[in-house]
Amino acid sequence: MRTHLKRAALIALGRFRALRRENVRFRGAFASFDEAVAHVRPGLLAGYDHDRVTPVSREVMQQVPLWDYPILYWLKRLAPEITRLVDAGGHIGVKYRGFGRYLELELVDWIVYDLPAQVKAGRAQVRPQDRTLSFVERIEEAPAADVLLASGLMPYLNEPLTDLVRRMRVLPRYILLNKVVTRDGPTVVTLENFGVAEVPYHIRNVDEVPTALDMLGYDIIDSWTIDSLAHRIQTHPELGHATYRGYVARLRA
């Protein structure tokens, strides 16, 4: 009885916050990307591919928080094997700039794949020292690479990971994923509040990405959780906490 009462109270609280239209970070729980887009509030942009969304949190994304260090560790460890990297969802090259203090980026051809609005902004902001940084709007346009990096992409990716990887010219030897948002139940799409826009945000079933990597022919050689980022959907707290994960996978010989 106590468990049922607690769940009912959580549901009531979440729906009350939704009715009040509180300025929460995550709102709604939908079965698909398209359903989430259909529920974007009037007056707000829908999705990430807009010029006005590009500056949101840009400076923060160029920093190197603690949860980036597993990725940095593996990029440094794999450096002798890396001559070209595809940074999927790399925005304007935020990781290229953030990691530049720690990696010899002049030795790595770093190709950012992102949506047209982000690519346009990234190309406009290339600095003279960004000699190895370039951008593509279609991952098929990127040359064969040693590494696919997707740090923070998975919540916004509106296709299976298997489809994304198979669109590359050649399967990369390594896949590095960070900030994969997971839950124990079925995949849910919520809406993230960007101020000027609401962006569909995938909280995936915990087995989805490991299964996809296995189907693609990869073995997971490292994984981690980012406990400090765990959260609930404020309007649907009964769905439980979202857990952020990272993976390093290597193509089977």
DRENPA-3360 file (N, C-alpha, C; in nm, 2 decimals, always signed):
BEGIN
1 = MRTHLKRA = +0.08/-0.12/+0.00/+0.00/+0.00/+0.00/+0.09/+0.13/+0.00 ~ +0.19/+0.13/+0.08/+0.28/+0.24/+0.09/+0.34/+0.27/-0.04 ~ +0.39/+0.17/-0.11/+0.45/+0.18/-0.25/+0.35/+0.25/-0.34 ~ +0.23/+0.20/-0.34/+0.13/+0.25/-0.43/+0.10/+0.40/-0.40 ~ +0.09/+0.43/-0.27/+0.07/+0.57/-0.23/+0.18/+0.66/-0.28 ~ +0.30/+0.61/-0.26/+0.42/+0.69/-0.30/+0.42/+0.72/-0.45 ~ +0.39/+0.61/-0.53/+0.38/+0.63/-0.67/+0.27/+0.73/-0.71 ~ +0.16/+0.72/-0.65/+0.05/+0.81/-0.68/+0.09/+0.95/-0.65;
9 = ALIALGRF = +0.16/+0.97/-0.54/+0.20/+1.11/-0.50/+0.30/+1.16/-0.60 ~ +0.39/+1.08/-0.65/+0.49/+1.12/-0.75/+0.42/+1.16/-0.88 ~ +0.33/+1.08/-0.92/+0.25/+1.11/-1.04/+0.18/+1.24/-1.03 ~ +0.11/+1.26/-0.91/+0.03/+1.38/-0.89/+0.12/+1.50/-0.89 ~ +0.24/+1.49/-0.82/+0.33/+1.60/-0.82/+0.38/+1.64/-0.96 ~ +0.42/+1.54/-1.03/+0.47/+1.57/-1.17/+0.36/+1.63/-1.26 ~ +0.24/+1.58/-1.25/+0.14/+1.64/-1.34/+0.10/+1.78/-1.29 ~ +0.11/+1.81/-1.16/+0.08/+1.94/-1.11/+0.19/+2.04/-1.16;
17 = RALRRENV = +0.31/+2.00/-1.16/+0.42/+2.08/-1.21/+0.40/+2.11/-1.36 ~ +0.35/+2.01/-1.43/+0.32/+2.03/-1.58/+0.21/+2.13/-1.60 ~ +0.10/+2.11/-1.52/-0.02/+2.20/-1.53/+0.02/+2.35/-1.50 ~ +0.11/+2.37/-1.40/+0.16/+2.50/-1.37/+0.26/+2.56/-1.47 ~ +0.30/+2.47/-1.56/+0.39/+2.51/-1.67/+0.52/+2.57/-1.60 ~ +0.57/+2.49/-1.50/+0.69/+2.53/-1.44/+0.81/+2.52/-1.54 ~ +0.91/+2.61/-1.52/+1.02/+2.61/-1.61/+1.12/+2.50/-1.57 ~ +1.08/+2.38/-1.60/+1.16/+2.26/-1.57/+1.25/+2.23/-1.69;
25 = RFRGAFAS = +1.36/+2.15/-1.66/+1.45/+2.12/-1.77/+1.39/+2.01/-1.86 ~ +1.32/+1.91/-1.80/+1.27/+1.80/-1.88/+1.12/+1.80/-1.86 ~ +1.04/+1.79/-1.97/+0.90/+1.79/-1.97/+0.84/+1.69/-2.06 ~ +0.75/+1.61/-2.01/+0.67/+1.51/-2.09/+0.75/+1.38/-2.11 ~ +0.67/+1.28/-2.15/+0.72/+1.14/-2.17/+0.65/+1.09/-2.29 ~ +0.72/+1.07/-2.40/+0.66/+1.03/-2.53/+0.72/+0.91/-2.58 ~ +0.65/+0.84/-2.67/+0.69/+0.72/-2.73/+0.79/+0.73/-2.85 ~ +0.80/+0.85/-2.90/+0.88/+0.87/-3.02/+0.93/+1.02/-3.03;
33 = FDEAVAHV = +1.03/+1.04/-3.12/+1.08/+1.17/-3.15/+0.96/+1.26/-3.21 ~ +0.89/+1.20/-3.30/+0.78/+1.28/-3.37/+0.67/+1.32/-3.27 ~ +0.64/+1.23/-3.18/+0.54/+1.26/-3.08/+0.58/+1.37/-2.99 ~ +0.71/+1.37/-2.95/+0.77/+1.48/-2.87/+0.76/+1.61/-2.94 ~ +0.80/+1.61/-3.07/+0.80/+1.74/-3.15/+0.66/+1.79/-3.16 ~ +0.56/+1.71/-3.17/+0.42/+1.75/-3.18/+0.37/+1.82/-3.05 ~ +0.45/+1.80/-2.94/+0.41/+1.86/-2.81/+0.50/+1.97/-2.77 ~ +0.58/+2.02/-2.86/+0.66/+2.14/-2.82/+0.56/+2.26/-2.80;
41 = RPGLLAGY = +0.59/+2.34/-2.70/+0.50/+2.45/-2.66/+0.50/+2.56/-2.77 ~ +0.38/+2.62/-2.79/+0.37/+2.72/-2.89/+0.47/+2.84/-2.86 ~ +0.53/+2.89/-2.96/+0.62/+3.00/-2.95/+0.77/+2.96/-2.93 ~ +0.79/+2.83/-2.92/+0.93/+2.78/-2.90/+0.97/+2.70/-3.03 ~ +1.10/+2.71/-3.06/+1.15/+2.63/-3.17/+1.15/+2.48/-3.13 ~ +1.14/+2.40/-3.23/+1.13/+2.25/-3.21/+1.26/+2.19/-3.26 ~ +1.34/+2.13/-3.17/+1.46/+2.06/-3.21/+1.58/+2.15/-3.21 ~ +1.69/+2.09/-3.25/+1.83/+2.14/-3.23/+1.88/+2.22/-3.36;
49 = DHDRVTPV = +1.82/+2.20/-3.47/+1.87/+2.25/-3.60/+1.82/+2.39/-3.63 ~ +1.86/+2.49/-3.54/+1.82/+2.63/-3.56/+1.94/+2.72/-3.52 ~ +1.96/+2.83/-3.59/+2.07/+2.92/-3.56/+2.06/+2.97/-3.41 ~ +1.94/+2.99/-3.36/+1.92/+3.05/-3.23/+1.95/+2.95/-3.12 ~ +1.96/+2.82/-3.15/+1.99/+2.72/-3.05/+2.14/+2.70/-3.04 ~ +2.21/+2.73/-3.15/+2.36/+2.71/-3.15/+2.43/+2.77/-3.03 ~ +2.40/+2.89/-2.99/+2.48/+2.95/-2.88/+2.45/+2.90/-2.74 ~ +2.34/+2.82/-2.73/+2.29/+2.78/-2.60/+2.40/+2.69/-2.54;
57 = SREVMQQV = +2.45/+2.73/-2.42/+2.55/+2.65/-2.34/+2.68/+2.62/-2.42 ~ +2.71/+2.70/-2.52/+2.83/+2.68/-2.60/+2.95/+2.69/-2.52 ~ +2.96/+2.79/-2.43/+3.09/+2.81/-2.35/+3.10/+2.69/-2.25 ~ +2.99/+2.65/-2.20/+3.00/+2.54/-2.10/+3.04/+2.41/-2.17 ~ +3.00/+2.39/-2.29/+3.03/+2.26/-2.37/+3.18/+2.26/-2.40 ~ +3.25/+2.38/-2.41/+3.39/+2.38/-2.44/+3.48/+2.36/-2.32 ~ +3.42/+2.35/-2.20/+3.49/+2.32/-2.09/+3.52/+2.16/-2.08 ~ +3.60/+2.12/-1.98/+3.62/+1.98/-1.97/+3.58/+1.93/-1.83;
65 = PLWDYPIL = +3.45/+1.89/-1.81/+3.41/+1.85/-1.68/+3.46/+1.71/-1.65 ~ +3.44/+1.67/-1.52/+3.49/+1.54/-1.48/+3.45/+1.42/-1.56 ~ +3.33/+1.43/-1.61/+3.28/+1.31/-1.69/+3.34/+1.30/-1.83 ~ +3.42/+1.40/-1.87/+3.49/+1.39/-2.00/+3.62/+1.32/-1.98 ~ +3.67/+1.30/-1.86/+3.80/+1.24/-1.84/+3.82/+1.10/-1.88 ~ +3.71/+1.01/-1.87/+3.73/+0.88/-1.93/+3.75/+0.88/-2.08 ~ +3.69/+0.97/-2.15/+3.71/+0.99/-2.30/+3.85/+1.04/-2.32 ~ +3.89/+1.14/-2.25/+4.03/+1.19/-2.26/+4.13/+1.08/-2.24;
73 = YWLKRLAP = +4.11/+1.00/-2.14/+4.20/+0.89/-2.11/+4.22/+0.80/-2.23 ~ +4.10/+0.76/-2.28/+4.11/+0.67/-2.40/+4.16/+0.73/-2.52 ~ +4.13/+0.85/-2.55/+4.19/+0.92/-2.66/+4.34/+0.93/-2.65 ~ +4.39/+0.96/-2.53/+4.54/+0.96/-2.51/+4.60/+0.82/-2.53 ~ +4.53/+0.72/-2.47/+4.58/+0.58/-2.48/+4.58/+0.53/-2.62 ~ +4.48/+0.57/-2.70/+4.47/+0.52/-2.84/+4.55/+0.61/-2.94 ~ +4.60/+0.72/-2.89/+4.66/+0.82/-2.98/+4.76/+0.76/-3.08 ~ +4.84/+0.66/-3.05/+4.93/+0.61/-3.15/+4.86/+0.54/-3.27;
81 = EITRLVDA = +4.73/+0.50/-3.24/+4.65/+0.44/-3.35/+4.56/+0.53/-3.42 ~ +4.55/+0.66/-3.38/+4.45/+0.75/-3.44/+4.51/+0.85/-3.53 ~ +4.47/+0.85/-3.65/+4.51/+0.96/-3.75/+4.39/+1.04/-3.79 ~ +4.26/+0.98/-3.78/+4.14/+1.05/-3.82/+4.03/+1.01/-3.72 ~ +3.95/+1.11/-3.68/+3.84/+1.09/-3.59/+3.72/+1.16/-3.64 ~ +3.60/+1.09/-3.63/+3.47/+1.16/-3.66/+3.40/+1.18/-3.53 ~ +3.37/+1.31/-3.51/+3.31/+1.36/-3.38/+3.16/+1.38/-3.41 ~ +3.08/+1.28/-3.39/+2.94/+1.29/-3.43/+2.86/+1.37/-3.32;
89 = GGHIGVKY = +2.79/+1.47/-3.36/+2.72/+1.55/-3.27/+2.82/+1.65/-3.20 ~ +2.93/+1.68/-3.28/+3.04/+1.76/-3.22/+3.01/+1.91/-3.21 ~ +2.89/+1.96/-3.25/+2.85/+2.10/-3.24/+2.94/+2.18/-3.32 ~ +3.00/+2.29/-3.27/+3.09/+2.37/-3.34/+3.24/+2.33/-3.33 ~ +3.26/+2.21/-3.28/+3.39/+2.17/-3.25/+3.43/+2.19/-3.10 ~ +3.33/+2.17/-3.01/+3.35/+2.21/-2.87/+3.45/+2.11/-2.81 ~ +3.45/+1.98/-2.84/+3.55/+1.89/-2.78/+3.69/+1.91/-2.84 ~ +3.69/+1.95/-2.96/+3.82/+1.98/-3.03/+3.89/+2.09/-2.95;
97 = RGFGRYLE = +3.81/+2.19/-2.92/+3.86/+2.31/-2.85/+3.89/+2.27/-2.70 ~ +3.80/+2.20/-2.64/+3.82/+2.17/-2.50/+3.93/+2.07/-2.47 ~ +3.95/+1.98/-2.56/+4.05/+1.88/-2.54/+4.19/+1.92/-2.59 ~ +4.19/+2.04/-2.66/+4.32/+2.08/-2.72/+4.43/+2.10/-2.62 ~ +4.40/+2.12/-2.50/+4.51/+2.14/-2.40/+4.57/+2.01/-2.36 ~ +4.50/+1.90/-2.39/+4.55/+1.77/-2.34/+4.59/+1.67/-2.45 ~ +4.55/+1.70/-2.58/+4.58/+1.61/-2.69/+4.67/+1.68/-2.80 ~ +4.74/+1.60/-2.87/+4.82/+1.66/-2.98/+4.73/+1.66/-3.11;
105 = LELVDWIV = +4.64/+1.76/-3.11/+4.54/+1.76/-3.22/+4.59/+1.79/-3.35 ~ +4.71/+1.84/-3.36/+4.77/+1.87/-3.49/+4.81/+1.74/-3.56 ~ +4.80/+1.63/-3.49/+4.83/+1.50/-3.55/+4.70/+1.42/-3.58 ~ +4.59/+1.47/-3.56/+4.46/+1.40/-3.58/+4.37/+1.48/-3.67 ~ +4.33/+1.42/-3.77/+4.23/+1.48/-3.86/+4.09/+1.47/-3.79 ~ +4.04/+1.58/-3.74/+3.92/+1.58/-3.65/+3.80/+1.63/-3.73 ~ +3.70/+1.55/-3.76/+3.59/+1.58/-3.85/+3.46/+1.58/-3.77 ~ +3.40/+1.70/-3.76/+3.27/+1.71/-3.68/+3.16/+1.68/-3.78;
113 = YDLPAQVK = +3.07/+1.59/-3.74/+2.94/+1.57/-3.81/+2.83/+1.62/-3.72 ~ +2.75/+1.71/-3.78/+2.64/+1.76/-3.70/+2.53/+1.82/-3.79 ~ +2.43/+1.88/-3.74/+2.31/+1.93/-3.81/+2.36/+2.06/-3.89 ~ +2.29/+2.09/-3.99/+2.33/+2.21/-4.07/+2.36/+2.34/-4.00 ~ +2.27/+2.37/-3.90/+2.29/+2.50/-3.83/+2.42/+2.50/-3.75 ~ +2.45/+2.38/-3.69/+2.57/+2.37/-3.61/+2.70/+2.37/-3.70 ~ +2.69/+2.30/-3.81/+2.80/+2.30/-3.91/+2.83/+2.44/-3.96 ~ +2.72/+2.51/-4.00/+2.74/+2.65/-4.05/+2.81/+2.74/-3.94;
121 = AGRAQVRP = +2.76/+2.73/-3.82/+2.83/+2.81/-3.71/+2.97/+2.76/-3.69 ~ +2.99/+2.63/-3.69/+3.13/+2.58/-3.67/+3.23/+2.63/-3.77 ~ +3.19/+2.62/-3.90/+3.27/+2.67/-4.01/+3.30/+2.82/-3.99 ~ +3.20/+2.89/-3.95/+3.22/+3.04/-3.94/+3.32/+3.07/-3.82 ~ +3.33/+2.98/-3.73/+3.42/+3.01/-3.61/+3.55/+2.94/-3.61 ~ +3.59/+2.88/-3.72/+3.72/+2.81/-3.73/+3.83/+2.91/-3.71 ~ +3.92/+2.88/-3.62/+4.03/+2.97/-3.60/+4.16/+2.93/-3.68 ~ +4.25/+3.02/-3.69/+4.38/+2.98/-3.77/+4.44/+2.86/-3.71;
129 = QDRTLSFV = +4.44/+2.84/-3.58/+4.50/+2.73/-3.52/+4.43/+2.60/-3.53 ~ +4.30/+2.60/-3.58/+4.22/+2.48/-3.60/+4.25/+2.41/-3.73 ~ +4.38/+2.39/-3.76/+4.42/+2.34/-3.89/+4.37/+2.20/-3.92 ~ +4.34/+2.12/-3.82/+4.30/+1.98/-3.84/+4.15/+1.96/-3.82 ~ +4.07/+2.07/-3.80/+3.93/+2.06/-3.78/+3.85/+2.09/-3.91 ~ +3.75/+2.00/-3.93/+3.66/+2.03/-4.05/+3.52/+1.98/-4.01 ~ +3.43/+2.00/-4.10/+3.28/+1.98/-4.07/+3.22/+1.91/-4.19 ~ +3.12/+1.82/-4.15/+3.03/+1.76/-4.26/+2.89/+1.76/-4.20;
137 = ERIEEAPA = +2.79/+1.77/-4.30/+2.65/+1.77/-4.26/+2.60/+1.62/-4.27 ~ +2.67/+1.54/-4.34/+2.63/+1.40/-4.36/+2.75/+1.31/-4.32 ~ +2.72/+1.21/-4.24/+2.84/+1.13/-4.19/+2.90/+1.05/-4.31 ~ +2.82/+1.03/-4.41/+2.87/+0.96/-4.53/+2.98/+1.04/-4.60 ~ +2.98/+1.17/-4.58/+3.08/+1.26/-4.64/+3.22/+1.25/-4.57 ~ +3.22/+1.20/-4.45/+3.35/+1.19/-4.38/+3.43/+1.07/-4.43 ~ +3.56/+1.09/-4.45/+3.64/+0.98/-4.49/+3.66/+0.88/-4.38 ~ +3.71/+0.76/-4.42/+3.73/+0.65/-4.33/+3.81/+0.70/-4.20;
145 = ADVLLASG = +3.76/+0.66/-4.08/+3.82/+0.71/-3.96/+3.86/+0.60/-3.87 ~ +3.95/+0.62/-3.78/+3.99/+0.52/-3.68/+3.89/+0.51/-3.56 ~ +3.83/+0.63/-3.53/+3.75/+0.64/-3.41/+3.62/+0.72/-3.45 ~ +3.51/+0.67/-3.40/+3.39/+0.74/-3.39/+3.37/+0.79/-3.25 ~ +3.36/+0.92/-3.23/+3.34/+0.98/-3.10/+3.20/+1.03/-3.10 ~ +3.12/+1.00/-3.00/+2.98/+1.06/-2.98/+2.97/+1.09/-2.83 ~ +3.01/+1.21/-2.80/+3.00/+1.25/-2.66/+2.88/+1.35/-2.64 ~ +2.77/+1.30/-2.59/+2.65/+1.38/-2.57/+2.56/+1.37/-2.69;
153 = LMPYLNEP = +2.59/+1.29/-2.79/+2.50/+1.28/-2.91/+2.38/+1.20/-2.88 ~ +2.39/+1.08/-2.81/+2.29/+0.98/-2.81/+2.15/+1.03/-2.76 ~ +2.14/+1.12/-2.66/+2.01/+1.17/-2.63/+1.93/+1.24/-2.74 ~ +2.01/+1.30/-2.83/+1.94/+1.37/-2.94/+1.94/+1.30/-3.07 ~ +1.99/+1.18/-3.08/+2.00/+1.11/-3.21/+1.87/+1.04/-3.24 ~ +1.81/+1.08/-3.35/+1.68/+1.03/-3.39/+1.70/+0.91/-3.49 ~ +1.78/+0.82/-3.46/+1.80/+0.70/-3.54/+1.87/+0.60/-3.45 ~ +1.86/+0.47/-3.48/+1.94/+0.37/-3.40/+2.09/+0.39/-3.42;
161 = LTDLVRRM = +2.16/+0.36/-3.32/+2.31/+0.37/-3.33/+2.36/+0.28/-3.45 ~ +2.30/+0.17/-3.47/+2.34/+0.08/-3.58/+2.33/+0.15/-3.71 ~ +2.23/+0.23/-3.73/+2.21/+0.30/-3.86/+2.31/+0.40/-3.88 ~ +2.34/+0.48/-3.77/+2.44/+0.58/-3.78/+2.58/+0.53/-3.82 ~ +2.62/+0.42/-3.75/+2.75/+0.36/-3.78/+2.76/+0.30/-3.92 ~ +2.65/+0.24/-3.96/+2.66/+0.18/-4.09/+2.65/+0.28/-4.21 ~ +2.62/+0.40/-4.18/+2.63/+0.50/-4.28/+2.77/+0.56/-4.30 ~ +2.86/+0.52/-4.21/+3.00/+0.56/-4.23/+3.06/+0.48/-4.34;
169 = RVLPRYIL = +3.16/+0.54/-4.41/+3.22/+0.47/-4.52/+3.29/+0.34/-4.48 ~ +3.35/+0.33/-4.37/+3.41/+0.21/-4.32/+3.38/+0.21/-4.17 ~ +3.36/+0.09/-4.11/+3.34/+0.08/-3.97/+3.47/+0.12/-3.90 ~ +3.46/+0.22/-3.80/+3.58/+0.26/-3.73/+3.63/+0.15/-3.64 ~ +3.76/+0.15/-3.61/+3.81/+0.05/-3.52/+3.76/+0.06/-3.38 ~ +3.74/+0.19/-3.34/+3.69/+0.22/-3.20/+3.57/+0.31/-3.21 ~ +3.48/+0.28/-3.11/+3.36/+0.37/-3.09/+3.37/+0.42/-2.94 ~ +3.37/+0.55/-2.92/+3.37/+0.61/-2.79/+3.24/+0.68/-2.77;
177 = LNKVVTRD = +3.16/+0.64/-2.67/+3.03/+0.70/-2.64/+3.03/+0.76/-2.50 ~ +2.98/+0.88/-2.48/+2.97/+0.94/-2.35/+2.83/+1.00/-2.33 ~ +2.78/+1.01/-2.21/+2.65/+1.07/-2.18/+2.54/+1.00/-2.26 ~ +2.55/+0.87/-2.26/+2.43/+0.79/-2.31/+2.33/+0.78/-2.19 ~ +2.21/+0.83/-2.21/+2.11/+0.84/-2.10/+2.03/+0.72/-2.11 ~ +2.02/+0.65/-2.00/+1.95/+0.52/-1.99/+1.85/+0.51/-1.88 ~ +1.76/+0.41/-1.89/+1.67/+0.37/-1.78/+1.64/+0.22/-1.79 ~ +1.58/+0.17/-1.69/+1.56/+0.02/-1.68/+1.44/-0.02/-1.76;
185 = GPTVVTLE = +1.35/+0.07/-1.79/+1.23/+0.04/-1.87/+1.24/+0.07/-2.01 ~ +1.13/+0.07/-2.08/+1.13/+0.11/-2.23/+1.19/+0.25/-2.25 ~ +1.25/+0.26/-2.37/+1.30/+0.39/-2.41/+1.18/+0.50/-2.41 ~ +1.22/+0.62/-2.36/+1.12/+0.73/-2.35/+1.19/+0.85/-2.41 ~ +1.11/+0.93/-2.48/+1.16/+1.06/-2.53/+1.09/+1.17/-2.46 ~ +1.17/+1.25/-2.40/+1.11/+1.37/-2.33/+1.15/+1.50/-2.41 ~ +1.12/+1.61/-2.35/+1.16/+1.74/-2.42/+1.25/+1.82/-2.32 ~ +1.37/+1.85/-2.37/+1.46/+1.93/-2.29/+1.44/+2.08/-2.32;
193 = NFGVAEVP = +1.44/+2.16/-2.22/+1.41/+2.30/-2.23/+1.55/+2.37/-2.26 ~ +1.56/+2.43/-2.38/+1.67/+2.51/-2.42/+1.64/+2.66/-2.41 ~ +1.54/+2.70/-2.35/+1.50/+2.84/-2.34/+1.43/+2.88/-2.46 ~ +1.50/+2.89/-2.58/+1.44/+2.93/-2.70/+1.37/+2.82/-2.78 ~ +1.40/+2.69/-2.73/+1.35/+2.58/-2.80/+1.33/+2.46/-2.70 ~ +1.25/+2.36/-2.75/+1.24/+2.24/-2.68/+1.29/+2.13/-2.77 ~ +1.38/+2.04/-2.72/+1.45/+1.95/-2.80/+1.42/+1.81/-2.76 ~ +1.37/+1.72/-2.85/+1.35/+1.58/-2.81/+1.48/+1.52/-2.75;
201 = YHIRNVDE = +1.46/+1.44/-2.64/+1.57/+1.39/-2.57/+1.54/+1.24/-2.53 ~ +1.62/+1.15/-2.59/+1.60/+1.01/-2.57/+1.66/+0.96/-2.44 ~ +1.58/+0.89/-2.36/+1.63/+0.82/-2.24/+1.61/+0.67/-2.28 ~ +1.72/+0.60/-2.32/+1.71/+0.47/-2.38/+1.71/+0.36/-2.28 ~ +1.65/+0.25/-2.32/+1.66/+0.13/-2.24/+1.80/+0.09/-2.22 ~ +1.84/+0.05/-2.10/+1.98/+0.03/-2.06/+2.05/-0.07/-2.15 ~ +1.97/-0.17/-2.21/+2.04/-0.27/-2.30/+2.05/-0.23/-2.44 ~ +1.99/-0.11/-2.48/+1.99/-0.08/-2.62/+2.12/-0.06/-2.69;
209 = VPTALDML = +2.21/+0.02/-2.62/+2.34/+0.06/-2.68/+2.43/-0.07/-2.68 ~ +2.45/-0.14/-2.57/+2.53/-0.26/-2.57/+2.49/-0.36/-2.67 ~ +2.36/-0.37/-2.69/+2.31/-0.47/-2.79/+2.34/-0.42/-2.93 ~ +2.33/-0.29/-2.96/+2.36/-0.23/-3.09/+2.51/-0.25/-3.12 ~ +2.60/-0.23/-3.02/+2.74/-0.24/-3.04/+2.77/-0.39/-3.08 ~ +2.71/-0.48/-3.01/+2.73/-0.62/-3.03/+2.69/-0.66/-3.18 ~ +2.57/-0.60/-3.22/+2.52/-0.63/-3.35/+2.61/-0.58/-3.46 ~ +2.68/-0.46/-3.43/+2.77/-0.40/-3.52/+2.91/-0.48/-3.53;
217 = GYDIIDSW = +2.93/-0.56/-3.43/+3.06/-0.64/-3.43/+3.16/-0.58/-3.34 ~ +3.12/-0.51/-3.23/+3.21/-0.45/-3.14/+3.20/-0.52/-3.00 ~ +3.31/-0.52/-2.94/+3.32/-0.56/-2.80/+3.34/-0.44/-2.71 ~ +3.26/-0.43/-2.60/+3.28/-0.32/-2.51/+3.40/-0.35/-2.42 ~ +3.50/-0.26/-2.42/+3.63/-0.29/-2.34/+3.64/-0.20/-2.22 ~ +3.54/-0.10/-2.21/+3.54/-0.02/-2.09/+3.40/+0.05/-2.08 ~ +3.35/+0.07/-1.96/+3.22/+0.14/-1.95/+3.22/+0.21/-1.81 ~ +3.14/+0.31/-1.79/+3.13/+0.38/-1.67/+2.99/+0.45/-1.66;
225 = TIDSLAHR = +2.96/+0.49/-1.54/+2.84/+0.57/-1.51/+2.88/+0.71/-1.46 ~ +2.79/+0.80/-1.49/+2.82/+0.94/-1.44/+2.71/+0.97/-1.34 ~ +2.73/+0.94/-1.22/+2.63/+0.95/-1.12/+2.58/+1.09/-1.09 ~ +2.67/+1.19/-1.11/+2.64/+1.32/-1.08/+2.53/+1.38/-1.17 ~ +2.51/+1.32/-1.29/+2.42/+1.37/-1.39/+2.28/+1.30/-1.38 ~ +2.26/+1.20/-1.29/+2.14/+1.13/-1.28/+2.02/+1.23/-1.24 ~ +1.91/+1.21/-1.30/+1.79/+1.30/-1.28/+1.66/+1.22/-1.32 ~ +1.55/+1.28/-1.28/+1.42/+1.24/-1.32/+1.36/+1.34/-1.42;
233 = IQTHPELG = +1.26/+1.29/-1.50/+1.18/+1.38/-1.58/+1.09/+1.45/-1.48 ~ +1.10/+1.58/-1.46/+1.02/+1.65/-1.35/+0.87/+1.63/-1.36 ~ +0.82/+1.62/-1.48/+0.67/+1.60/-1.50/+0.63/+1.46/-1.49 ~ +0.73/+1.36/-1.49/+0.70/+1.22/-1.48/+0.80/+1.15/-1.39 ~ +0.81/+1.19/-1.27/+0.91/+1.14/-1.18/+0.89/+0.99/-1.15 ~ +0.77/+0.94/-1.17/+0.74/+0.80/-1.15/+0.82/+0.71/-1.24 ~ +0.88/+0.76/-1.35/+0.95/+0.68/-1.44/+1.09/+0.65/-1.39 ~ +1.13/+0.71/-1.28/+1.26/+0.67/-1.22/+1.37/+0.76/-1.27;
241 = HATYRGYV = +1.49/+0.73/-1.21/+1.61/+0.81/-1.25/+1.66/+0.77/-1.38 ~ +1.71/+0.87/-1.46/+1.79/+0.84/-1.58/+1.94/+0.83/-1.54 ~ +2.01/+0.73/-1.59/+2.15/+0.71/-1.56/+2.23/+0.74/-1.68 ~ +2.33/+0.81/-1.67/+2.42/+0.85/-1.78/+2.54/+0.75/-1.78 ~ +2.57/+0.70/-1.90/+2.67/+0.60/-1.91/+2.77/+0.63/-2.03 ~ +2.89/+0.57/-2.02/+2.99/+0.59/-2.12/+3.04/+0.45/-2.16 ~ +3.08/+0.44/-2.29/+3.13/+0.31/-2.34/+3.25/+0.33/-2.43 ~ +3.35/+0.24/-2.43/+3.45/+0.23/-2.53/+3.44/+0.09/-2.59;
249 = ARLRA = +3.42/+0.08/-2.72/+3.41/-0.05/-2.79/+3.51/-0.06/-2.90 ~ +3.56/-0.18/-2.92/+3.66/-0.21/-3.02/+3.60/-0.31/-3.12 ~ +3.62/-0.29/-3.25/+3.58/-0.38/-3.36/+3.65/-0.51/-3.34 ~ +3.57/-0.62/-3.35/+3.63/-0.75/-3.34/+3.72/-0.78/-3.46 ~ +3.82/-0.85/-3.44/+3.92/-0.88/-3.54/+3.85/-0.98/-3.64;
% end
